[in-house]
Amino acid sequence: MELINYSTSIWSILPPVLALLLAIVTRKVLLSLSIGILVGAAMLADFNPLNTLIYLKNNVSSLFVKDDGLNTNNINILIFLLLLGVLTALLSMSGSNRAFAEWAQRHIKDRRGAKLVAASLVFITFIDDYFHSLAVGAIARPITDKFKVSRAKLAYILDSTAAPMCVLMPVSSWGAYIITLIAGLLATYSITGYSPIGAFMAMSAMNYYAIFSIFMVFFVAYFSFDIGSMARHERLALEANNTEEEKLSGVNGHVRNLVLPILTLIIVTVSAMMYTGNEALAADGKPFSVLGAFENTTVGISLVVGGLSAVVMASICIAADRLVSVQEYIKGWLLGMKSMLGAILILFFAWTINNVVSDVQTGAYLASLVSDTLPLALLPALLFILAAIMAFSTGTSWGTFGIMLPIAAAIAAHAAAGSVELMLPCLSAVMAGAVCGDHCSPVSDTTILSSTGAKCDHMDHVTSQLPYAVTVAIASIAGYIVVGLTYSGILGFITTGVVLALLVFIFKKR
């Protein structure tokens, strides 16, 4: 079936914009995504009912089956989600959550400490954003619940440390992917002054949104800087007579029953990522390297192996302490998987609309709005805004990287041939904008999994995080304007910091 081409039409933005607006207005995520999917499918099929149904069937089936076999990446992500649900239930059943919360109460004295601990865990789990949001959510939730920190605040902490930290680190699934793209761009435009990893590190230093998003998280955690709907969520959490309890918390367990499974999850996942990456390198006849392994790793299967290993360790801890009966253990598995069904359903619809958005070529249309006639001084800021809009519309920062980084490189190379003075700031702006748009989008998988990890209502997370993301975005735009004018990353960094401080001061005074 031949699809209608909307790459040059403003109608290409209708499906994602419609879904996003409906989600914000109605707060019914699945209904909103369904309407966006149906409208996009009808447009692509030229409003032919039969062809629309055929397209939808092919779209949905492609989520699990591709031309060359099973879509193992999607399947593995779903399996990992189920395993994380089971792990969370088993940790709660073993009493380790309660034990850890009691330990935390002795060692962490207040809400500030609980929030700072949740934020600081990113320095351990920066390997992958999915892994971070779900694993840290399971670890931190008992602590933040104990000190009456709202689930919305926890979701914000998870989301605003996950992608920002991953995009800055070369040794992560994000870093490896971006370095691969950069290597191709440097070769294309014959830029020899930087190695791919050297260019990545220079770009990371100019990724103002990611850097200051992390700063903002710690500022919010330390000073309880609550704006927008976050203030309401925090007030309700403080006024609650009892914090929200996890299910299956009826026994007194040991902290080790939490620590051992989580350590197993981290160690085995990282090891599996290194192993699968090395297998890919060996198949290509390349020597082993840490960066090369992460660049070629199979994230999905690594997460499944890590998740399964953690579940096995949690089961061993439960069996060793003889904490529960076989019937209760089986019940824990069922409840754990059931707890993830909502997130899986939202993720399923998000994947579907992402395919629709790709087919209506929303990204291509938005990219066409950028041309070499734009003022060069404003180019980094404009690329940041465009990348943010694209990531917001499509729900994927990785897809935005793939589309926008080559476009940004082409524009910069045309403006200053063979020079990195403009190239690297433009590429950095795209990286930053993609993460920003991803943060703001209700259909972003990272946003969905952060609300899942915190067990927070998804739209509560989206609406409460938005003011923080927009605040950092405004400051970042100011920084990129200065970079475009001066070609100085340091001045851009200082400008971003100063503007962000002024915005925070204004909000504090209100």
C-alpha positions, 0 to 999 in steps of 0.5 A: 500500500502506497502511503500519502507523502506529507513531508512538505505539508503542515498537515504532517504535524496534525496527528502528534499535535492532536494527541498531545493537546488532547492528552493535556486537556482530557488527561486521558492518555490512551484515548488521546493517543488512539485518536492521534493514531486513527487520524494519522492512519486515515491521512496516510491511507487517503481516508480509505477505511479499508486501507486505514485498517490494513495500515493499522494492522501492519503498524501494530504487527511491526511492533513485534514482528519485522521482515527479518523476524521478531522485533526483539528490542520491543519484546525485550523491553516489555519483558524487562518491564514485567521483570521489574514489576515482579522484582518490585513485588518480591522486594516488597514481599520480602520486607526489604522495602520496609527494612530499607525505609526504617534504615533510611529513617535512622540515617536520613533525617528529613525530606531533603535527604530523601530527595537528595538520595534519590537524585544522587543514585543517577551517578550509579545507574547512568548506563541506560535511561530505562534502567535508571528510571525503573531501578532507582524508582524501586530503590528510592520509592520506600524512602520518599514515601517514608518522608512524604515526598510526593510521587510527582516529585520522585518522578521528576527527579527520576526523569530529569536525571535519567536522559540528561545524565545518559546523554552526557556520558560516553559510557552509556547506551546514549553516548555510544549511539551519539558517538557513532553518529558524530564519527560519521559526520566528522568523516563526511565533512573532513573535520580532523581536529577532533576524534569522535569521543573528543567531539562528544565530550566537547559537545557535552560541555555545551549541552546546557539543557542536560547539565542545568537540568541536573543542577535544577534537580539538586536545587529543587531537592535541597531547597524544596523549590516547588512551582506549578502543580508540583507545589500542590502535589507536595502539599497533599503528600505532606498533609496525608495522614499516611504515606502510600504503602507498597503492596505485600509489605507484611513481613519484617525483612533485611536491607540485604534483601534489597541491596543484593538484588539491586546490585545484581541488577546493576552488575549483570546488566552492565556485564551483559551490555559489555558481553553483547557489545564485545560479541558484535565487535568480534563478529566484525573482526574488531578488538575489544574496547569499553566504548566500542562495546557500549556502541554495539551493545544490545540493550534490550537483551542485556536488560532482560538478563539483568532483570531476570538475574535480579528476580532470581537473587530476590527469590533466593533471599526470600527462600533463604529467610523462609519469609513467605509461602509458595502461594504468596510467592506466586501471588507476588509474581502475578501482582508484580506483572499486573502492576506494569500492565498500565505502563505497557499499554501506554508504551504500546500506544506510544510506539504505535503513534511514533510509527505513525508520526514517522510515516507522516514524516513530521520530522522531515517537515519540521527539519525543512523549516531550517534553511541556510538563510537563517541568521548564523548567530541565532542558528544554535538557539533555533536548532535547539528549539526545532529539536525540542519541538521535534522530540516533543511531537515524536516522543523520541530523542534518539529519532531526533538525534538521527534526523537533526544531527546530520541537518545541523552538521550540513548547515554548519559546514556550509556556513563555515567549511571545515571549522568546528567553531559553529559545528559543535555548538549546533550539534550540542544544541540539537542534543540538548533540544532533543532531551528537552522535547523528550522531557516535555512529551507525554508520549516519550518512553522515558517520561512514561517509564519515569512515572512508572518507576515512581508509581505516579499518575502519568499526566500528573508527572508530565504537568508537574515536570513541565514548568521546570523543563521550560525554565531550564529550556529558556535559560538554555536558549539564552546560552545558545544565543550567546554561543552563536554570537561569540563562539564561546562555550564558556560564555554560553554556560555562564549566560545559561547559569545567570538566566536560570538563576534570575528565573528561579529568583523570579519564581521564588518571589511569586 
